[in-house]
Amino acid sequence: MAQSNFAYLASSNDAAGLPIALSVFADRAHLRGQIGDDAHAAGLRLVQSGEIAELLSGDARPLGDVVMVDCPGNDAASLAALARLDVRAAQAGAMMVVSTSLAALDDVFGCLDQSGAQILVDPSRGERVLALGRALIDCAGTRVRELSDEDRLALLRLTEQVGQIAQRLDRMGAPAANPLEAGGSAFSFGSPSVTYLGVENDHSDRLIRAARPALPDPRLVRRIIRQRQLRARFFDGDLFADPAWDMLLDLTAARAEHSRVSVTSLCIASGVPPTTALRWIGQMTDAGLLERIEDETDRRRAFVTLTDKAADTMARYFADIGPQAARLV
C-alpha cells in the first residue's frame, strides 16, 4: 500500500539524484520501523531513527529535510523535547510531521509554534503516508515531477476551498478599487473599505470613521450551530461537512462571549476528524482568518481565535443578514 502511494515520489526523487533526508523520532519501535519502510519506498534517505528522549541528549547531528515525530503523551520530558525540536526544525528549514493523541493535542499544539508542523491525531498508516507526501512536496519543489489526478485533488482541495472562503469574506467588505492595485493582499479580510462621513464645522473639515457593527449575540450563533449539528441526527454528517464555516461560527460566538477556544475544542466544533480539522486550521491561519494566541500562564498551551479583520467581517455578515440569521443553517 505504502509503496504504491509513493511510487511517483520514489521515481522523481531517484531521477533527480537528490535524495531527501528523513529523521524519525518515536518511542514505539514498530512505528519507527513502519515509517522507515515507507520512507524507503519513497526513495528517502533515513539519517536518524530513535526515541524522543534522544532529542534532549544534545545530539549535534543535523536534522533531515523532513522530520517525523510520534508524541502520543504529554509528559514534561516529551513536551520539552518536542519544543526543542520545533526550534531546531525551524532554524534548519526542515518540514515537521508530528502525530499525537487527542488527549495530548493541546499541549503538543502549544509546543509547535516555530516550524509550521503538520499535526496528526491518532493517524492511520495511510494518513502518515499522505502527511509525508505533503512534506515531500513542500520540501522537494521541482524534484517532484507529477502527481496523479486523485492525489493532486486530495492535496489541493483544502487550499482551493479556503481560498474561496477567503474571497467570499473579502467581497463582503471589499473596497470599490482593486486592493491588489494598491499594493494590498488578496486576503484582506474584515473591513478594508472603511466608510467615512464628511463633517464640516466652523473649525475644520474632519473625517469621522463610521461605527463598525457589533459581533452578533452569541446565543444566536450558538443556536445556529445547534441547528447545523441537528442535521446529523437525520442524515450522514459527511453530507453537510463544512468545517471552515463551523469553526468560524464557533470562534465568533467565543469572541462575543470573551472566552478562549483550545485547539481540541475547535477540532470538535469543526465536525470532522481532528487531523482534517488541523489541516483546515493551518490553511485558515495562512489565509489570515485565524491566529494562534499563547497562554500567558502556561507556555506549553495555546488557543485559536479569529483575527481582528475576520471578526469584523463576521460582524458585518451577521449585520447584513439581520433578523434572518436564526433561520440560516
ABEGO torsion letter per residue (X at the ends): XAAAAAAAAAAAAAAAGBBBBBBBBBABAAAAAAAAAAAAAAGBBBABBBBAAAAAAGBABBBBABBBBBBABABAAAAAAAAAAAAAAAAAGBBBBBBBBAAAAAAAAAABAAAGBBBBBGBBAAAAAAAAAAAAAAAAEAABABBBAAAAAAAAAAAAAAAAAAAAAAAAABBABBAAAAGBBABBBEBABBBBBBBBBAABBBBBBBBBBBBBBAAAAAAAAAAAAAAAAABBAAAABBAAAAAAAAAAAAAAAGBBBBAAAAAAAAGBBAAAAAAAAAAAAAAGABBBBBBAABAABBBBBBBAAAAAAAAAAAAAAEAAAAABX
